[in-house]
Amino acid sequence: LKETSDVLENSKTTVHALPTIRLFCERPEKWIEPYLIASLSFILPQFAASKGVQKACEDTGKSIIKRSKASSAEMVLEHLYQGMSSPKWQVKQGSATLLALLCKQHTKDVGHCLPDVVKHLIECLADTKPEVRNTALQVFKDVCNDTIANPDVKPIMGFIITAYTDPVGKTTEALDKLMMTTFVSTVDAPTLGLLCPMLRRGMMERKAEFKRKAALVIGNLCKLVVDPGFRHFCCAGFSCVTCMFVKAARSEATTPVVEDRF
């Protein structure tokens, strides 16, 4: 099936190979699942083929995701990340679409991986193809709506996502919204996954005002990560990278007042 689907020039054989994989998705045997997930590595590139093959590829990808178990969500994500990093825009768009379906299927498990999901979606938001950007934006909204339950972040989530689409023009507004938000709910991995890139960008700005706002928000968030095990497992990247930027900003502070903020 892999050899057949690899022949992009022969759309007829590829269209016949993909439905065969869908038939395996309907079988109840547990041993089939790892092979189905592994087949994503040669299914996703078929999004760059003809329209008939693209439709068969999408249907097959959906069947595999619906057949997958929650414990396999991270493995499926790894394949989707590769697709979203493809040089071919059709593969990026198709992989992002399947990501939204995976989130619907295994919301909690994808939510724990949201830091990586957000990173790859932000890359797609900067793509030169409008089709990829539009799909990534819609998937971004869908994934965040499904995974983020923090009542403090929900009302301003739209501003944050918009800032990722226009970092130069909208970052200031997003930081202001975060500054005006009173964080009282426990911070989890999905919440950090959405906010961390925005806060890191704020710490990288040249103006001290941006750094001060981002540092204050980071301090408020750290107080609400109450589970040490959770902090170690889910927030290691957040703490390491954020501390690096905070220390750099503190060393660059020009006045005692600004320095104390850090």
C-alpha positions as CSV (number, residue, x, y, z in Angstrom):
1,L,0.0,0.0,0.0
2,K,2.9,2.4,0.8
3,E,4.6,1.7,-2.5
4,T,1.3,2.2,-4.4
5,S,0.4,5.4,-2.6
6,D,3.9,6.8,-3.2
7,V,3.3,7.0,-7.0
8,L,1.8,10.4,-7.1
9,E,1.7,10.4,-10.9
10,N,-0.6,7.4,-10.9
11,S,-3.7,8.8,-9.2
12,K,-5.8,5.7,-10.0
13,T,-3.7,3.4,-8.0
14,T,-3.4,5.8,-5.1
15,V,-7.2,6.3,-5.0
16,H,-7.5,2.5,-4.7
17,A,-4.8,2.2,-2.1
18,L,-6.3,4.7,0.4
19,P,-9.8,3.1,0.6
20,T,-8.1,-0.2,1.4
21,I,-6.5,1.4,4.5
22,R,-10.0,2.8,5.4
23,L,-11.3,-0.8,5.4
24,F,-8.6,-1.8,8.0
25,C,-9.9,1.1,10.2
26,E,-13.2,-0.7,10.4
27,R,-11.7,-3.9,11.8
28,P,-11.9,-4.4,15.6
29,E,-8.5,-6.0,16.2
30,K,-6.4,-3.9,18.5
31,W,-3.1,-4.8,16.8
32,I,-4.1,-2.9,13.7
33,E,-4.0,0.6,15.3
34,P,-0.2,1.1,15.4
35,Y,0.1,0.2,11.7
36,L,-2.8,2.6,10.8
37,I,-1.1,5.5,12.7
38,A,2.3,4.7,11.0
39,S,0.6,4.9,7.6
40,L,0.0,8.6,8.2
41,S,3.6,9.1,7.2
42,F,2.9,8.2,3.6
43,I,-0.8,9.3,3.5
44,L,-0.4,13.0,4.4
45,P,2.0,13.7,1.5
46,Q,-0.8,12.7,-0.8
47,F,-2.6,15.9,0.0
48,A,-0.3,17.4,-2.7
49,A,-1.7,15.1,-5.4
50,S,-4.8,15.6,-7.6
51,K,-8.1,16.6,-6.1
52,G,-9.5,13.1,-6.2
53,V,-6.5,11.8,-4.3
54,Q,-6.8,14.7,-1.9
55,K,-10.4,13.7,-1.0
56,A,-9.4,10.1,-0.5
57,C,-6.5,11.2,1.6
58,E,-8.7,13.4,3.8
59,D,-11.3,10.6,4.2
60,T,-8.5,8.1,5.1
61,G,-6.9,10.4,7.6
62,K,-10.3,11.0,9.3
63,S,-10.9,7.3,9.5
64,I,-7.5,6.7,11.2
65,I,-8.1,9.5,13.7
66,K,-11.5,8.2,14.6
67,R,-10.1,4.7,15.0
68,S,-7.2,5.9,17.2
69,K,-7.3,5.8,21.0
70,A,-6.5,8.6,23.4
71,S,-3.2,7.0,24.3
72,S,-2.1,7.4,20.7
73,A,-2.9,11.1,20.4
74,E,0.7,12.2,20.8
75,M,1.9,9.8,18.1
76,V,-0.7,11.1,15.7
77,L,0.3,14.6,16.5
78,E,3.9,13.9,15.6
79,H,2.8,12.8,12.1
80,L,0.6,15.9,11.8
81,Y,3.5,18.2,12.9
82,Q,5.6,16.7,10.0
83,G,2.8,17.4,7.6
84,M,2.4,21.0,8.9
85,S,6.1,21.5,8.3
86,S,6.0,20.2,4.7
87,P,7.2,22.6,1.9
88,K,3.9,21.8,0.0
89,W,1.1,24.1,1.1
90,Q,-1.6,21.5,0.4
91,V,0.0,19.1,2.9
92,K,0.2,21.8,5.5
93,Q,-3.5,22.7,5.0
94,G,-4.7,19.1,5.1
95,S,-2.6,18.2,8.2
96,A,-4.0,21.2,10.0
97,T,-7.5,20.2,9.2
98,L,-6.9,16.7,10.6
99,L,-5.4,18.3,13.7
100,A,-8.8,20.0,14.4
101,L,-10.5,16.6,14.1
102,L,-8.0,14.9,16.5
103,C,-8.7,17.6,19.0
104,K,-12.4,16.9,18.8
105,Q,-11.7,13.2,19.2
106,H,-9.2,13.4,22.1
107,T,-9.6,16.8,23.6
108,K,-8.0,16.3,26.9
109,D,-4.9,14.6,25.5
110,V,-4.4,17.2,22.8
111,G,-4.9,19.9,25.5
112,H,-1.9,18.6,27.4
113,C,0.2,18.9,24.2
114,L,-1.1,22.4,23.4
115,P,2.3,24.2,23.8
116,D,3.6,22.2,20.9
117,V,0.4,22.5,18.9
118,V,0.4,26.3,19.3
119,K,4.0,26.5,18.1
120,H,3.2,24.6,14.9
121,L,0.0,26.6,14.3
122,I,1.8,29.9,14.7
123,E,4.3,28.8,12.0
124,C,1.4,28.0,9.7
125,L,-0.2,31.5,10.4
126,A,3.0,33.0,9.0
127,D,2.8,30.9,5.8
128,T,2.9,32.7,2.4
129,K,-0.2,30.9,1.2
130,P,-3.6,32.5,2.3
131,E,-5.2,29.0,2.2
132,V,-2.8,27.8,4.8
133,R,-3.1,30.9,6.9
134,N,-6.9,30.8,6.9
135,T,-7.1,27.1,7.7
136,A,-4.6,27.5,10.5
137,L,-6.5,30.4,12.0
138,Q,-9.8,28.5,12.1
139,V,-8.0,25.4,13.5
140,F,-6.3,27.6,16.1
141,K,-9.7,29.0,17.2
142,D,-11.3,25.5,17.3
143,V,-8.5,23.9,19.2
144,C,-8.4,26.6,21.8
145,N,-12.1,26.6,22.3
146,D,-12.1,22.9,22.8
147,T,-9.1,22.6,25.1
148,I,-8.9,25.8,27.2
149,A,-11.4,26.0,30.1
150,N,-9.7,28.7,32.1
151,P,-12.4,31.3,32.8
152,D,-9.8,34.1,33.2
153,V,-8.4,33.5,29.7
154,K,-11.6,32.6,27.8
155,P,-12.9,36.2,27.4
156,I,-9.6,37.5,25.9
157,M,-8.7,34.4,23.9
158,G,-9.7,36.1,20.6
159,F,-7.3,39.0,21.2
160,I,-4.4,36.7,21.8
161,I,-5.1,34.6,18.7
162,T,-5.4,37.7,16.6
163,A,-2.1,38.9,18.0
164,Y,-0.4,35.7,16.6
165,T,-1.8,36.6,13.2
166,D,-0.4,40.1,13.3
167,P,2.5,40.2,15.9
168,V,3.6,43.7,15.0
169,G,0.3,45.4,15.1
170,K,-1.7,43.5,17.7
171,T,0.9,42.4,20.4
172,T,0.4,45.6,22.4
173,E,-3.4,45.2,22.6
174,A,-3.0,41.6,23.7
175,L,-0.5,42.4,26.4
176,D,-2.9,45.2,27.6
177,K,-5.7,42.7,27.8
178,L,-3.6,40.3,29.8
179,M,-2.5,43.1,32.1
180,M,-6.1,44.0,32.8
181,T,-7.1,40.4,33.6
182,T,-7.2,39.2,37.2
183,F,-6.0,35.6,37.2
184,V,-7.6,33.6,40.0
185,S,-8.1,30.1,38.4
186,T,-5.4,27.4,38.4
187,V,-3.2,27.5,35.4
188,D,-2.9,24.4,33.3
189,A,-0.9,23.3,30.3
190,P,-3.4,24.5,27.6
191,T,-3.5,27.9,29.2
192,L,0.3,28.2,29.2
193,G,0.5,26.8,25.7
194,L,-1.6,29.7,24.5
195,L,0.0,32.5,26.5
196,C,3.7,31.6,26.6
197,P,4.6,32.6,23.0
198,M,2.9,36.0,23.6
199,L,4.7,36.6,26.8
200,R,8.1,35.6,25.4
201,R,7.5,38.1,22.6
202,G,6.7,40.8,25.1
203,M,9.9,40.1,26.9
204,M,11.8,40.4,23.7
205,E,10.5,43.8,22.9
206,R,13.0,46.7,23.2
207,K,10.7,49.0,25.2
208,A,10.8,48.4,29.0
209,E,7.1,49.0,29.2
210,F,6.4,45.8,27.2
211,K,8.9,43.8,29.3
212,R,7.3,45.1,32.5
213,K,3.8,44.1,31.4
214,A,4.9,40.6,30.3
215,A,6.9,40.1,33.5
216,L,4.0,41.0,35.7
217,V,1.7,38.6,33.9
218,I,4.3,35.8,34.1
219,G,4.6,36.4,37.9
220,N,0.8,36.1,38.3
221,L,0.7,32.9,36.2
222,C,3.5,31.3,38.2
223,K,1.6,31.7,41.4
224,L,-1.3,29.8,40.1
225,V,0.6,26.7,38.9
226,V,0.1,24.9,42.2
227,D,0.9,21.3,41.5
228,P,4.7,20.7,41.6
229,G,4.5,17.5,39.5
230,F,2.4,19.3,36.9
231,R,4.9,22.3,36.9
232,H,7.8,19.9,36.3
233,F,6.1,17.9,33.6
234,C,4.2,20.5,31.6
235,C,5.9,23.8,32.4
236,A,9.6,23.0,32.1
237,G,9.8,24.7,28.8
238,F,7.8,27.7,30.1
239,S,10.0,28.2,33.2
240,C,13.4,27.7,31.5
241,V,12.8,29.9,28.5
242,T,10.8,32.5,30.5
243,C,13.4,32.8,33.2
244,M,16.1,33.4,30.5
245,F,14.1,36.3,29.1
246,V,13.2,37.8,32.5
247,K,16.9,37.7,33.6
248,A,17.9,39.4,30.4
249,A,15.3,42.0,30.8
250,R,16.3,42.7,34.4
251,S,19.9,43.2,33.4
252,E,18.8,45.7,30.7
253,A,16.6,47.7,33.0
254,T,17.7,51.3,33.2
255,T,15.9,52.5,36.3
256,P,15.4,51.0,39.8
257,V,11.6,51.1,39.5
258,V,11.6,49.1,36.3
259,E,14.2,46.7,37.6
260,D,12.1,46.0,40.7
261,R,9.3,45.0,38.5
262,F,11.4,42.1,37.2
